[in-house]
Amino acid sequence: MRGRRSAGLLLFRRTGDDGLEVLLAHMGGPLWARRDVGAWTVPKGEYTPDEPAWTAARREFREELGLPPPDGEAVPLGEVRQANGKTVTAWAVEGDLDPATITPGTFTMEWPPRSGRTADFPEIDRVEWLDLDRARAVIVKAQGAFLDRLAEHSR
């Protein structure tokens, strides 16, 4: 696992009360179906060393959500290292979208385990706009730093 890298875009919007909301994705598949805390993530995906992280972040947004990545100023949020050893790089982009319009990509895995049967599952099973407090409560722990960096930038 060491050495894997992902890149993603954290879409955000301003609320009427001078707050922020971020668009987070709930990880799909049977392993995450009943989890909430730690099961939400920046829409992101892995990339190879020969692909620029920014290019990968935009590609992965399209692959994960089935929508074009938003235009607008990209705010670099830096990198974090997750507990699984993966390094994630993210940018924040201000924008808006209706969560009902997403068309997530899919993956195939053996399910149930050791059954010999495979099934397709959505990479993400839903996206939601969350205020920063709620987002901090459910996002993958290491990615909470992205929320803090976005809040600092938005002051």
N, C-alpha and C positions, 0 to 999 in steps of 0.2 A: 504493500500500500504506500510505502514511503515514496515520495517523489511525484505523486499524482497531483495535478493542478486543475482547478476549475475557475471559470470566470462568469460573472453575471451582472445583471442590471437591477438595481433597486429603484423601482418607480415610486415617486412620492408626489403627494399633492398637499396643498395648504388648505386648512379648514377655516371656517368663518371665525373661529375663536383664537386666531393666531397660532393654532397648533398644526401638526403635521400628521398625515396618515401615509403608511407605506403599503405597497402591494406585496404580500407574501404568498408563497405557494405551499400547500400542504402536500407532503410527499405521498405518492400513490403506492399502490400494491398492498398485499395482505399484511405485510409486517408493520405497516403504519396506520392501517385502517382505524384502529381504536385508540390511537395515541394523539395527544394534543401537545403537551409540553415537549419541546425538542423535536417536533415533527414538522415544523414550518421553516422555510428557507427562502433566501433570495433566489429567484429564478436563475439557474446557472447550469453549467455542464462542463465536462472535462474537455481539455484541448491538448494538442501535442506541442512540443517545444518549438516547432517550426511555424506555428500560427501565433500571431500577435494576440495578447490577452483581450484587447479591446475588440478585435474582430470576432474572437470567440464569444465574448459576452453578448454581442449583438446577434450572432448566429444562434446561440443557445436560447436567447429570449424568444426568437421566432420558433425554434424547435420545441421548446417547453410549452409555450402558450398558443402557438399557431397564429400569432399576430406579428406584424412588423414591429421592430423595435422603435421606440419613440425618438423623434428628433429633439434637439434641444441641447443645452449645455450639459456636458458630462462632468459631474463632480467626482474626482477620484476619492475613493474611500479606503484605498490601500489594500493590504492583505491581512488575512488571519490564518492561523493554523488550527484546524479542527482536531478533536480528540482522535479521529481515525487516521491522522497524519496528513490528510489532504490540505493543500494550501489553496485558499479561495481569494481571488481578487475581485473587487466590485467597484462599480461606479453608480452614483445616484443620478437619475434624470427625472426632472419634473414633467409630469404628464397625467393623463387620466384615461381610464378604460373601464368598460363595463365587464365585471368578472364573468357574466353570463356568456360573453362572446369568445371565451377561450376554447381552443381545440387542442388539448394536450397530446404530446407524442406518447408512444407506448413502448413497453419493453416486454420481453418474454422471459419467463423463469419457470423452473419446475415447481409445481404446486399441486397438492401438498408436498412437503419435503419427502424425498425418497420414494415418491409414488411412481416415477417414470412418466408422469403426465406433465405437459407444459401448458401454460396459459399466458395470454397477453393481458397486461395491466397498464393503466395510464401512468406516465412518469409522475404526474401530479394529479391529485383527484379534485382539487379546487384551489381557487385563489380568493383572497379577501383583502379588503382595505382595513387596516388595523391602526389604531392610534399607537403612539410610541410605547406607552405603558403596556398595553396588551401585547404588542409585538415583542417587547423584551421578555414577556412572560412565556412565550411559546416558541421563539426562534431557536434554532440550533445554538447552543451556548456561545461558541466562539464568534458567531456572526452578530451577536449583540453589540460588538465593537463597531460594526457598520452603522448601527442605529445611533450610537453615541457620536460618531464622527459626523453623521448627517445633521444631527441636532446642533452640534457645535458650529457647523458651516452655516446653518440657517438662522443663527442668532443675529 
